[in-house]
Amino acid sequence: MEKENFNRSDCLALTIRKEHRLIVVNKAVKKTITVSLKTIFAAICLTLLNVFV
């Protein structure tokens, strides 16, 4: 009986660890995309300002 409890808690810990890693990777990807889009938008705005000024 003790062995089953250990296996269940170990499995739960691995599942939580895997989900945590997925959340961290997901946040990193979203942040990277957001920063990239802001940078592209800023570059376009500066280019347009240089053309018209």
N, C-alpha and C positions, 0 to 999 in steps of 0.2 A: 504493500500500500504506500509506503514512504517513497518508493522509487517512482510510482505513478505521479505523486504530488510534485516531486522534483522535476520530472519531465514536463509536466504541465506548466509549472512556473518558469522553467527554462524556455519553453516554447513561447510563452507569453512575453517574456523579456526580449527574446529575439524578434518577435513580431513588433513590439513597441519600438525597438531599436531601428528596425527596418523602416517603419513609418516615420520615425523622427528623421532619419537620413533623407527620405523622400521629401519631407517638408522642407528641410534645409536646402536641398538641391533645387526644389521648386521655387523657393524664395530667392535664391541666388540667380536663377535664370530670369525670373520676373524683374529683379532689380537691374540686371545687366541689360535687358531689353529696354526698360524704362530710361536708363541713363543713355543708352545708344540713341534712342529716339529723340531725347531732349538735345543731345549733341548735334544730331543731324538737323533738327529744327533750328537750333541756334546758328548753325553754319549757313543754312538757307536764308535766314533772316539777315545775317551779316552780309552775305553776298548780294541780296536785294538792296540793302541800304547802300552798299558801295556802288552799285550800278546807278542808283538814282541820285546819289549825292555827289 
